[in-house]
Amino acid sequence: MSHFDQELDASGLNCPLPILRAKKALGTMESGKILRIIATDPGSVKDFDSFAKQTGNKLLESGEEGGKFFFFIQKA
């Protein structure tokens, strides 16, 4: 996915910091906007899946490349 409205680089941060930073970033965004998150914590894969379900935001895509994890979350 190449289109996103805001990017959050949470590289080097361990749980729960990537989630907390994403929550804060999404709080400043308008509904329908897309936040791209970069993380290095392997636990973030299941964390962002759970986060999206609990908050009602939509996890559009996630993936891993070169030891970094990418998440695209659309604000509800």
LINVENRA-V185321 format. One record per pair of residues at least 12 apart in sequence whose ideal C-beta (glycine too) atoms are under 10 Angstrom apart, sorted by the first residue. I is the first residue (numbers start at 1). J is the second residue. D is the distance in whole Angstrom. If there is no record, write none. Layout:
# LINVENRA-V185321
((I:J:D) (I:J:D))
This chain:
# LINVENRA-V185321
((1:34:8) (1:36:8) (1:60:6) (1:61:5) (1:62:10) (1:63:9) (1:70:9) (1:72:5) (2:36:10) (2:72:10) (3:34:7) (3:36:9) (3:60:10) (3:72:9) (4:33:8) (4:34:4) (4:35:7) (4:36:4) (4:37:9) (4:60:9) (4:61:10) (4:70:10) (4:72:6) (4:73:9) (4:74:9) (5:29:7) (5:30:8) (5:32:9) (5:33:4) (5:34:5) (5:35:7) (5:36:8) (5:74:9) (5:75:9) (6:25:6) (6:26:9) (6:28:8) (6:29:6) (6:33:7) (6:34:8) (6:35:5) (6:36:7) (6:37:10) (6:75:10) (7:25:9) (7:34:10) (7:35:7) (7:36:5) (7:37:8) (7:38:7) (7:70:10) (8:21:6) (8:22:6) (8:24:9) (8:25:5) (8:26:9) (8:35:6) (8:36:7) (8:37:5) (8:38:7) (8:39:9) (8:71:9) (8:73:9) (9:21:9) (9:36:9) (9:37:8) (9:38:5) (9:39:9) (9:40:10) (9:68:9) (10:22:7) (10:25:10) (10:37:6) (10:38:6) (10:39:5) (10:40:8) (10:41:8) (10:44:8) (10:68:10) (10:69:9) (10:71:9) (11:37:10) (11:38:6) (11:39:7) (11:40:5) (11:41:9) (11:67:10) (11:68:7) (11:69:9) (12:39:9) (12:40:6) (12:41:9) (13:39:7) (13:40:8) (13:41:7) (13:44:9) (14:39:9) (14:40:9) (14:41:5) (14:42:10) (14:43:8) (14:44:9) (15:39:9) (15:41:6) (15:42:10) (15:43:5) (15:44:7) (15:46:10) (15:47:6) (16:41:10) (16:43:9) (16:44:10) (16:47:7) (16:51:9) (17:39:9) (17:41:8) (17:44:10) (18:37:7) (18:38:9) (18:39:5) (18:40:9) (18:41:6) (18:43:9) (18:44:5) (18:47:7) (18:48:8) (18:51:9) (18:69:9) (18:71:9) (19:37:9) (19:39:9) (19:41:10) (19:43:10) (19:44:8) (19:47:5) (19:48:7) (19:50:9) (19:51:5) (19:54:10) (19:55:10) (20:51:10) (21:37:8) (21:39:9) (22:35:7) (22:37:5) (22:39:9) (22:44:9) (22:47:9) (22:48:7) (22:51:7) (22:52:10) (22:55:9) (22:57:9) (22:71:8) (22:73:7) (23:51:8) (23:55:7) (23:57:9) (25:37:8) (25:73:9) (25:75:9) (26:51:10) (26:55:8) (26:57:6) (26:73:7) (26:74:9) (26:75:5) (26:76:9) (27:75:9) (28:75:10) (29:57:10) (29:73:10) (29:74:10) (29:75:5) (30:75:7) (31:57:10) (31:74:9) (31:75:5) (31:76:6) (32:58:10) (32:74:7) (32:75:7) (32:76:9) (33:73:10) (33:74:7) (33:75:5) (34:58:9) (34:60:7) (34:61:10) (34:72:6) (34:73:7) (34:74:5) (34:75:8) (35:57:8) (35:60:10) (35:71:8) (35:72:7) (35:73:5) (35:74:8) (35:75:7) (36:60:10) (36:61:9) (36:70:7) (36:71:7) (36:72:6) (36:73:8) (37:51:10) (37:62:9) (37:69:8) (37:70:7) (37:71:4) (37:72:8) (37:73:7) (38:65:10) (38:68:6) (38:69:7) (38:70:6) (38:71:8) (39:62:10) (39:64:10) (39:68:7) (39:69:5) (39:70:8) (39:71:7) (40:67:7) (40:68:6) (40:69:7) (41:69:8) (42:64:9) (42:67:9) (42:69:7) (43:69:10) (44:62:9) (44:69:6) (44:71:7) (45:62:7) (45:63:10) (45:64:8) (45:69:6) (45:71:8) (47:69:10) (47:71:9) (48:62:7) (48:69:8) (48:71:5) (48:72:10) (48:73:7) (49:62:8) (49:71:9) (51:71:9) (51:73:8) (52:71:9) (52:73:6) (52:74:9) (52:76:9) (55:73:9) (55:75:9) (55:76:7) (56:75:9) (56:76:4) (57:73:5) (57:74:6) (57:75:6) (57:76:5) (58:72:9) (58:73:7) (58:74:4) (58:75:8) (58:76:7) (59:71:7) (59:72:7) (59:73:6) (59:74:8) (60:72:4) (60:73:7) (60:74:5) (61:73:9) (61:74:10))
